[in-house]
């Protein structure tokens, strides 16, 4: 078993990288770069059908939420486990909830996206939509990886908390 500090660092790195990848795709779209767009006309018609506020919310809000997610991961990863205070419980609960809320839909989305590619079931007939398949792998993969990162960090944090305060000489 890895030391809690290594698990915590791995979880923070995985989660931060995943959230940053997703934010980069959304930020590129918000800035007008058609990365991962296979049908630009259809994509722009879809964006044009949104009001300015809806477009702003659909693109930049996600980037902001990802940055908030990175901040929570870093707080969880760098916090010291100590007594089970209300803020500590709230932090741990936030980490566990964020992990589950991201991992479950991310894994389901990856399964749906990769099913036809891996031959588990045929692709749905009809219009594939404006985005390339790899975009969905990045999006759902980012959700799943970020969720796993939160769970790793939260499990490590909980493990440290359950052993009581860290002795002064053992703090890093």
Secondary structure, 3 states (H helix, E strand, C coil): CCCHHHHHHHHHHHHHHHHHHHHHHHHHHHCCCCCCECCHHHHHHHHHCCCHHHHHHHHHHHHHHHHHHHHHHHHHHHCCCCCCCHHHHHHHHHHHHHHHHHHHHHHHHHHHHHHHHHCCCCCCCCCCCCECHHHHHHHHHHHHHHHHHHHHHHHHHHHHHHCCCCCHHHCC
